[in-house]
Amino acid sequence: MSFRELLDSFQGLRAVVIGDIMLDEYIVGSIDRISPEAPVMVVKKESTRWVPGGAANVAKNIAALGAQARVLGVAGDDEGGRLLKEAIDSQTGLDASVFTDAGRVTTRKTRILANHSHQVLRVDEETNQPVSREVLDWVSNSLDIGSVDVVFLSDYLKGMLTPALNQAVIEVAKKAGKLVVVNAKPSSAKTFVGADLLTLNRGEATAVLGHRPTNLSDGVTAARHLRNELGVQGVLVTMGDLGMSAAWPDGEAQVNAPEVEAYDVAGAGDTVLATVGLGLAKSGFSNRVFELAAQTSAKVVQHVGVAIPSESDLESIRSLH
């Protein structure tokens, strides 16, 4: 299957994303002096923008790839929560259900950029406390597994994806014959038993296994071990500028990363997750699915900030053989 055929097949797919949504805030300015108060740069603020991040960015990527995406998440009753909802409402093709919890702070990442591209500072507001029973009940009542083709679980360790919720969602999805793909963290990876695919970056895989894969072949070996250890069907290990390695019951993949100049790798994992999840829903495990994910993620790292593939990005991928 060509990249064009695979991308075009995503049209009409429906996905739900459950996980930690957050507000990505960008303060953009210029630097022309050092502060007289301390040896730090003075950023002259020029503009501010807000975009949905975390699990909401996974949903944005799904929508950018041509599928329908709904995201379920929680925000606080604060300025960050209000800005996040406004940012979500401004996104074309993104359907969101956001539970407002007055007892939580909205996860907010504020990045200060100098000269429109150079990140000089990031300030985080967050909590990692598990969400309340009220939120968990709301997710159960809001989730319509039967209406989707694939379920995405996006874990940033901010409290949304509790072990009980993870297993409840996976159990319901499996009974309905739906795919479940997961972006996990080392400390939560073992809570996704039964998922169809679990993704980790090289550092995260190292934390789980205790040794660092040094090349794509090592990455496949690591993915095989992780499959067995974590009780999932498939594992994808993203290896940065090397590419990515994957293993599943009857196959494996080693995909080299396209040679590009990376400006910002933030959010690239979300693009990989979205691409692979939709690819699995259409054609199952195959090298082509992971090759496409390498291409889409290579496009977003060439943009500043957490980005999604643009129409021109996708059209250029369609032209590849």
C-alpha positions, 0 to 999 in steps of 0.5 A: 500500500502506498503512502497516498493510499494509506493516508486516504484510507484514514478518511471516515475513521473514528477515534476517541482519545482519553488522557491528560489534556493540557494547555500549551502556552507560547510567549513570543518575544525578542532578546536584545539585552541582559537584565541588570538585576541578574545574569539572565536574558530580558525577553521583550514580549510581542505575542502570546498564543494558546493551543491544546496539548497533551491528549488533546494534541493526539486528537488534533493529529488524528483530525489532521490525518483525516479521521474524526477525533473526540477527546475526553479529559479534565481541567481545573476551574481556573484561567488555564482551564478557560483558555484551554477550552477556548483553544479547543473550540478554535480547533477545526475538526476537534470534538472535546468533552472536558470535565471541570474539576474545581479541586484541580489545577489545569495542566499548563506548559508556558514556553518562552520563545526568543526570536520566534524559535529559540525556547529559553524557558518553560514554566509548568503548572500541574498536579499528578494526583489521581482524578476523583471518582466523579471524573471516573464515573463521568468518563464511563458514562461519556464513553461510547466505544461502539461508535469508534474504530480505535481507542487512544490512551494518552498518559502524561502522568497528570492523574487522568489515567488511573490503573482502574480506568485503564483496565476498564477501558481496555476490557470494554474495548476488547469486548467490542472488538476495538483497537487500543493504542497507548502512549505510556510512561515507565511508571504506568506501563504495566497498567495497560495489560491487554492493549494492542500497541504500547509506545515508549521512547528510548529513554522510557524503554530504558527505564522499564528494561534497565538497559538502553537500546543503542540501535534499531536492532536493539530496539526490536529486542527491547520491544520483544521483551517489553511485549512479554513483560507488559502483557500487550500485543505490540510495542513500539520504541521510538529511537529519536534520530535513529528511527523506530523499532517495533515488535508484534506477535508475528512480525517486527519493524525497523524504520530509519528516521528521514534525514531532516533538520529538527527544530522542535521535537515536542509533540512528535510522539503524539504524531507517531501515536496518531499515525500508527493507531489509525494505520493499525485500524486500517491495515493491521501491523505492517512495516508501512504503517510505521514507515508512515509514522516516521514520515509524519513525525519528521514533518512536525519536528521541522515546525516550532512548538508542538505541531501537527502535520499540515496539508502541505506536509501530508501532500509531500508524503503522498508523493513519496514511494 
